[in-house]
Amino acid sequence: MSHILVTGTTGFIGRSLCVELLRRGHSVRAALRREQDGERLAIAGVENAIIGDIDAATDWHAALDGIEAVVHLAARVHVMRDETSDPLKAYRAVNTEGSLNLARQAASAGVRRFVYLSSIKVNGEGQSTPYTENDPPLPIDPYAVSKWEAEQGLMDIATKTGLEVVNLRPPLVYGPGVKANFLGMLRWLQKGIPLPFGAIPSRRSLVGLRNLVDFIAICLDHPAAANQTFLISDGEDVSTTDLLRRVAAALNVSARLFPVPQKLLELGFKLVGKGDLSRRLCGSLRCDITKAKMLLGWQPPATMTQELQRTAEHFLRA
């Protein structure tokens, strides 16, 4: 059993991770910004530590007392309509400087391992072949740049202090309680809204919540995970067309899809200023998880079909 500090616990990944770590016999402490966040989390057996905002000045000493490992999920997430005058500075303040501040204090406190949730966006977008950990990073937006800079800084801290760092780069995460675009897709399909995505051949990787949480838990203890970077996914790649059909089946509805040529769709998105959404729906982004399988002996515990079913059932109950 390890005593683990988890940040970002009020998010849908963090909550699920806390429950799983408790199930595996670990002691869990949740880093929370405010007292009221403890009421939102409300997981029996999880100890709370109030740390305020995460940046270069955050004092982590009390939260790190007695901690053996850290899972750092908290981040300034990708903002579709960012009105900040300097988005890169805003992302760096939390995702880069805040993460490195936590890692330095963790090393000083004697923490053994630091698992950092990065993003596949560090690799880039649009490559036709699957990305691997050996591909040169090509972050194309401020969010991805801040994550890549954090990864580099963490590895530098590992070299200088002996803190064992694990950088994880997941693609889109889905599962019970998912928000943002995936939740919108569930709503569209449930309402039977006709969608122009019936002929999109590009394929993308996703990772179900159960699979991601399982992999994080393994990375906390596996000796071979130390100072490594991993791409992680369900091990199945799907087109947007196929994904919509599979989600509709999980919801027990018919997917009302009509074929519009992908190039025409992409042009339409760009004309209305939705180029980022176009990449998410029409572009390819695949992860090769061979390293996770070979080095750690990991296999996704759930299939995509199973995770989509769990996601749909939670959505229908909500």
Secondary structure, DSSP 8 states (H G I E B T S, - for coil): --EEEEESTTSHHHHHHHHHHHHTT-EEEEEESSHHHHHHH--TTEEEEE--S-STT---HHHHTT--EEEE-------TT---SSHHHHHIIIIIIIHHHHHHHHHHTT--EEEEE--GGGT-S--SS-B-TTS-----SHHHHHHHHHHHHHHHHHHHH--EEEEEE--EEESTT--HHHHHHHHHHHHT--BS-TT---EEEEEEHHHHHHHHHHHHH-GGGTTEEEE---S-EEEHHHHHHHHHHHHTS---B----HHHHHHHHHHTT-HHHHHHHHS-B-B--HHHHHHH----SS-HHHHHHHHHHHHHH-
